[in-house]
Amino acid sequence: MNNIPAYNTEKLEKEADRIRYIFESVGEKSITKVIEYSYLTIISDRKVYNLGFGDYNAKVDDFIDDVNSNNGDMRKVFSTVLDSVPKFFKE
């Protein structure tokens, strides 16, 4: 999709209303990240999904989307999010 390398992602178990991909951001520290596509509604006979992204919180099995981790790998993380789009459409 682009020439910036991406992290390898692992698809978590697909649920009825969402698909999650998880990966490890490796920069100044190691941070587990989640990309989540969650079903919202139907508009003009098409399903609409929200793309969410953030640091994974294993304690609550959710992610924090308002944190700025400044891990030094922003371009690779963004490339990873972009790389998940075609994977999502294949689902």
Protein Blocks (a to p, Z undefined) as FASTA:
>chain_A
ZZcdcdddddddddfkbccdddddddfbccddddddddfbdeehiacdddddddddfklo
padfkbcfknopmmmmmmmmmmmmmmmmmZZ
